[in-house]
Amino acid sequence: MARLTELRQTLRVLHLIRTYLNRTETFIYSQIQPTRSYDSWCIARNAKKGETELFPFARLSIYSQQAASWLPREWAHLNYRLLKRMTDHELRFYLRCIDGIRPNLIHIHYGTDAWYFLPLLTKVGIPSLVSFYGYDASSFPRRYFGLGSYYLRHMFRTVNRVLAMSEDMKDDLIRIGCPQDKIRIHYPNGVDLARFTCSKGLSPEQEGKVIILNVASMEGRKGQLDLVHAFAMVRERLPQVELHIAGEGPLRKDIEKAIRSLNLSRCVTLLGHVPYEELPVVLSRAHIFCHPSVTTRQGDKEGIPTIILEAAASCLPIVATLHAGIPEAVVDGQTGFLVKEHDIASLAKRLAELAEDSTMRIQMGHRGRAHIERHFDVRLLAEKREVIYDELLASCARSRTK
């Protein structure tokens, strides 16, 4: 057994992603950390100024930061901006990296990124899998007059496994054309239960107010405009309720306009971007967490928002929508409430029920924490990811011996 463990520790997984990393991509950062049985390396094409530095990783190589002669580098950047295609110069860089790493398997993050890395996968022939996270399985296939689906179907033929975040996403991938036998359900990012603890919070009897919290980028699929209108209905009945929204994004001005037009400026606080290290404190000050995700007109959907899991781990009852994989994270009537997308009246009703009933909030919050402990503990999910890696390597080994 000791010898088997020793051998397993020599296995290497190479993570590929086009841009390392956006500040919200903590769910990818957690996956590239070495695990008990796999050492990790990461290669990216691009860095993101001011955000890449938030995710230090020793075994990271970024093409755009490597010294190279001016002409091939600038041609590669121009080609990437226009076509999102890999040049021979980029391919040679990635091949040199792989030659030094000698990975046992390759894990690509985002279906769209797998298309970019396809020439590399074809060249090296290393067992590979790709994780889908939301838009890449929902709105991207519709883009470019349907060429998005064509690109993905071509990629599906090359990779060995496709990871979906939920049953809903699995159905989307099958509709696009992914072979069902290649798909595995795996939620990518669990919760560090030591970091997000069960806080008692501030009771309305002590402080005279109830805080509803939303943490999300301000974009269409996050549903903050619906939340603001629902909150206005809650506020008519319950003047002690406040709404705090943390995040930035393209819809901020629209959200500010809605707040002003509904005369909510005194009871809605926009917190701006909350650094990840400060998130547990922000959650501990709230009583209810609301995340009313919606499907955009372009078909863009979420997977399972990580913040919902972190809020539930903090013993907050959740009010959310019947959207994508959210029903796998929130047990309706037990750990929170789920309503239909854009059903503002039902959203307001459920928020008001929780705001008025502190006992219900506490009971749902504790059940939510238990649900996260059973299904979304970061250590448990890392072990499940290792099982997927092991199964992939064993399957490819059997195929080579036939």
Secondary structure in CASP SS format (residue, H / E / C, confidence):
PFRMAT SS
TARGET T0000
AUTHOR 0000-0000-0000
METHOD secondary structure of the structure
MODEL  1
M C 1.00
A H 1.00
R H 1.00
L H 1.00
T H 1.00
E H 1.00
L H 1.00
R H 1.00
Q C 1.00
T C 1.00
L E 1.00
R E 1.00
V E 1.00
L E 1.00
H E 1.00
L E 1.00
I E 1.00
R E 1.00
T E 1.00
Y E 1.00
L C 1.00
N C 1.00
R C 1.00
T C 1.00
E C 1.00
T H 1.00
F H 1.00
I H 1.00
Y H 1.00
S C 1.00
Q C 1.00
I C 1.00
Q C 1.00
P C 1.00
T C 1.00
R C 1.00
S C 1.00
Y E 1.00
D E 1.00
S E 1.00
W E 1.00
C E 1.00
I E 1.00
A E 1.00
R E 1.00
N E 1.00
A E 1.00
K C 1.00
K C 1.00
G C 1.00
E C 1.00
T H 1.00
E H 1.00
L H 1.00
F C 1.00
P C 1.00
F C 1.00
A C 1.00
R C 1.00
L E 1.00
S E 1.00
I E 1.00
Y H 1.00
S H 1.00
Q H 1.00
Q C 1.00
A C 1.00
A C 1.00
S C 1.00
W H 1.00
L H 1.00
P H 1.00
R H 1.00
E H 1.00
W H 1.00
A H 1.00
H H 1.00
L H 1.00
N H 1.00
Y H 1.00
R H 1.00
L H 1.00
L H 1.00
K C 1.00
R C 1.00
M C 1.00
T C 1.00
D H 1.00
H H 1.00
E H 1.00
L H 1.00
R H 1.00
F H 1.00
Y H 1.00
L H 1.00
R H 1.00
C H 1.00
I H 1.00
D H 1.00
G H 1.00
I H 1.00
R C 1.00
P C 1.00
N C 1.00
L E 1.00
I E 1.00
H E 1.00
I E 1.00
H E 1.00
Y C 1.00
G H 1.00
T H 1.00
D H 1.00
A H 1.00
W H 1.00
Y H 1.00
F C 1.00
L H 1.00
P H 1.00
L H 1.00
L H 1.00
T H 1.00
K H 1.00
V H 1.00
G C 1.00
I C 1.00
P C 1.00
S E 1.00
L E 1.00
V E 1.00
S E 1.00
F C 1.00
Y C 1.00
G C 1.00
Y C 1.00
D C 1.00
A C 1.00
S C 1.00
S C 1.00
F H 1.00
P H 1.00
R H 1.00
R C 1.00
Y H 1.00
F H 1.00
G H 1.00
L H 1.00
G H 1.00
S H 1.00
Y H 1.00
Y H 1.00
L H 1.00
R H 1.00
H H 1.00
M H 1.00
F H 1.00
R C 1.00
T C 1.00
V C 1.00
N C 1.00
R E 1.00
V E 1.00
L E 1.00
A E 1.00
M C 1.00
S C 1.00
E H 1.00
D H 1.00
M H 1.00
K H 1.00
D H 1.00
D H 1.00
L H 1.00
I H 1.00
R H 1.00
I H 1.00
G C 1.00
C C 1.00
P C 1.00
Q H 1.00
D H 1.00
K H 1.00
I E 1.00
R E 1.00
I E 1.00
H C 1.00
Y C 1.00
P C 1.00
N C 1.00
G C 1.00
V E 1.00
D C 1.00
L C 1.00
A C 1.00
R C 1.00
F C 1.00
T C 1.00
C C 1.00
S C 1.00
K C 1.00
G C 1.00
L C 1.00
S C 1.00
P H 1.00
E H 1.00
Q H 1.00
E H 1.00
G C 1.00
K C 1.00
V E 1.00
I E 1.00
I E 1.00
L E 1.00
N E 1.00
V E 1.00
A C 1.00
S C 1.00
M C 1.00
E C 1.00
G H 1.00
R H 1.00
K H 1.00
G C 1.00
Q H 1.00
L H 1.00
D H 1.00
L H 1.00
V H 1.00
H H 1.00
A H 1.00
F H 1.00
A H 1.00
M H 1.00
V H 1.00
R H 1.00
E H 1.00
R H 1.00
L C 1.00
P C 1.00
Q C 1.00
V E 1.00
E E 1.00
L E 1.00
H E 1.00
I E 1.00
A E 1.00
G C 1.00
E C 1.00
G C 1.00
P C 1.00
L C 1.00
R H 1.00
K H 1.00
D H 1.00
I H 1.00
E H 1.00
K H 1.00
A H 1.00
I H 1.00
R H 1.00
S H 1.00
L C 1.00
N C 1.00
L C 1.00
S C 1.00
R C 1.00
C C 1.00
V E 1.00
T E 1.00
L E 1.00
L E 1.00
G E 1.00
H C 1.00
V C 1.00
P C 1.00
Y H 1.00
E H 1.00
E H 1.00
L H 1.00
P H 1.00
V H 1.00
V H 1.00
L H 1.00
S H 1.00
R C 1.00
A C 1.00
H C 1.00
I E 1.00
F E 1.00
C E 1.00
H E 1.00
P C 1.00
S C 1.00
V C 1.00
T C 1.00
T C 1.00
R C 1.00
Q C 1.00
G C 1.00
D C 1.00
K C 1.00
E C 1.00
G C 1.00
I C 1.00
P C 1.00
T H 1.00
I H 1.00
I H 1.00
L H 1.00
E H 1.00
A H 1.00
A H 1.00
A H 1.00
S C 1.00
C C 1.00
L C 1.00
P C 1.00
I E 1.00
V E 1.00
A E 1.00
T E 1.00
L C 1.00
H C 1.00
A C 1.00
G C 1.00
I H 1.00
P H 1.00
E H 1.00
A C 1.00
V C 1.00
V C 1.00
D E 1.00
G C 1.00
Q C 1.00
T C 1.00
G E 1.00
F E 1.00
L E 1.00
V E 1.00
K C 1.00
E C 1.00
H C 1.00
D C 1.00
I H 1.00
A H 1.00
S H 1.00
L H 1.00
A H 1.00
K H 1.00
R H 1.00
L H 1.00
A H 1.00
E H 1.00
L H 1.00
A H 1.00
E H 1.00
D C 1.00
S H 1.00
T H 1.00
M H 1.00
R H 1.00
I H 1.00
Q H 1.00
M H 1.00
G H 1.00
H H 1.00
R H 1.00
G H 1.00
R H 1.00
A H 1.00
H H 1.00
I H 1.00
E H 1.00
R H 1.00
H H 1.00
F C 1.00
D E 1.00
V H 1.00
R H 1.00
L H 1.00
L H 1.00
A H 1.00
E H 1.00
K H 1.00
R H 1.00
E H 1.00
V H 1.00
I H 1.00
Y H 1.00
D H 1.00
E H 1.00
L H 1.00
L H 1.00
A H 1.00
S H 1.00
C H 1.00
A H 1.00
R H 1.00
S H 1.00
R H 1.00
T H 1.00
K C 1.00
END
